[in-house]
């Protein structure tokens, strides 16, 4: 059943030791404002599966099914719950930190199985970006443009490649996909300042 605008955000799930993500909000750019994060299953771009509201400095556990394949994105209920698939612009967390569909903020994703593998970055790369590398989300907030598909920005691609390692930090171009795995189905995700 698709989420509706009247459905409140999750406050986190009970951690029974099963598959899921420990999410922490490290966006202290406005301590009085919470931030929304949406879970989408692949091929269901118009309706999030669930979403959570985090306050700066807080963390929650969000459970996923063992077969979950999808993404976590920053967002805004006004837009992400309107039934449209037009709100893809931004950073996607999906076993990697993907900037293919844009970048609306940094994230670090780590496995919790003791392997020590991680991917992502924590620096603000939007501030100071060339004007030609920028795009606007549905609410008008500024992000870096897409690097693939229709409306892909060569300027954004080159700018990101000049700052980040595409083999370990972010999925920027199709030639490199820095996906990490976790043997226990559990992840640790830190989300840094971004646009929602």
N, C-alpha and C positions, 0 to 999 in steps of 0.2 A: 504494500500500500504506500503510495507516495506521501511524502511529508507535506503538510499544509502550513500556511503562515501562522495558524493558531497553535500548532504543536510547539511546546516549549523546548528549549535546548536540553540536552542531557547534562546532568551534573557529574557525569562519570559513571563507570560501571564497576560492579563488584569484581575484585581481582581474585579469581579462583585458581590462579596459576596457569590458566590456559592462554591461547594465542591472544595477542593484543599489543597495544602501544601505550607506553607511559609518555604522556604529552606534557611538556612544560612551556609556559608562556614567559618568554624573556623580553617581551616588548614593553619597556618602561618609558616609552616616549610620551605617554599620557597615563599616569597611574590611576586616574579616576575612570578610565574607560576600559571595559572588557573587550575581548576579541573573540570573534566567532571563527570556528574551524569546521569544515564540512567534509563528510565522507561520501565519496561517490563510488559506486560499483562500475566497472568497465561497461561501456555501451549503454549507460543510463545517465546521460549527461543532463537531462532535464529535471531529475528528481534525486536529491541527496538521500542516502540510506539513513544517515543520522547526522547530528551536529552537536557541538558543544560550545559553551561560552566559558572562556577562561579569563580570570583577572590577572594582571601582571604579577609575576612572581609565584603563581600557583601551578599545581600540576594535578593531573587526573590519570586514571587508567581507563582506556577505552578498549573494550573487547572486540574482537573480530572473529568470524568463523574461520576454521582452518583452511578453507578454500578461497578466502577473500582475495580478490584481485581488483584493485581499484586505486583510488588516490585520496589524499587529504589536501584540501586547499583552504586558504583564507577566504573569508567572504562576509556577506551582509545578508541577513534574512530577507530584507526587502526585495533583493534581487535573486538570491539563490533559491528562494522558495516560491518563485513566481511561475514555475512550470516551464521555463524557457531553457534551452540548451545554449544560450548565447553568453554565458558567463564563465568561459573557460580561461580567460586571460589571467595569467599569474603563475606562480611557482606551484608545481605539482610534486607531492611526496608520494612515491610509488615504488619502494625498493631502491630508489635513488632520489636525488633532488633534481628534478627536471625543469629546465628553463626553456624547453622547446615551445611551450605555449605562453611564454613571457616570464617575467620575474617581478613579483610584488613583495619580495622580502627574502631574507636568508633563512636557512634551516640546516640543522645538523641531525643526521639519522645514524644511529648506532645499533649494532646487534647486541643482545644481552646474553649471548650464549658463552661468553668468556673468550671469544675469538679476537676481540678487540677491533673488529672491522667497523669502519664508519665512512660516511660520505657526506658531502655538503660543505657549507661555509657559514661564517657568522658575521661577516662584514656587510655594511650597507653599501650596495653597489648601485643603487638608484640615484642617490644624491651625487651630483656632479657628472652624471652621464650626459653625453651629447644629446642635444634636443632631438636630432633625427633618430635616436635610439629609443625614444619614449613613445608610449601609447597610453590610452585612457581606458579604465575599466568602465563597466556599466554605470557606476555612480559618479564617474568623472575623476576618480583618484588616479594618480600617476603610477605607472609601472613601466618596466622595460618591455619592448615589443617582442613578438614571437620571432623564433629563429627558423621555423619550418612552415611549410604550407602556404596558403593564401595570405597575403599581406606580411610575409616574412620580411624582417629587416636585416639587411646585410650589415648596417651600422651597429645594430644591437649585437649581432653575432660576433663581429670583430671586437667590439668593446668588451664583451663577456670573456672571449677567448684571451684577451690581453690581461684579464684579472684573475681568471680561474683556470685550474687544470682540468680539462675535459675528461681525463682518464681516471681521476680520483674524486673531484669535487662536485661537478655538475654535468648533467646531460644537456649539452648545448648544440651539438651537431650529431647527425646520425652515425658518423664514423666511430664514435666512442660512446659507450653506455656504461657508466660506472655503477652498475647495480651491485648491491651487496646482499648476502643471504644470512639468515639466522637459523640455526638448527633447532631452536626451541620455539619458534613462531612468535617470539616476543621482541619488541623494538623499543628503543628510547629515542624520543623526538624532541628536540629543542627548537622553538620558533622565536625568531628575532624580529626587531622592528620591521613593519611592513605596512602595506596599504590594504584596507579591507572594504 
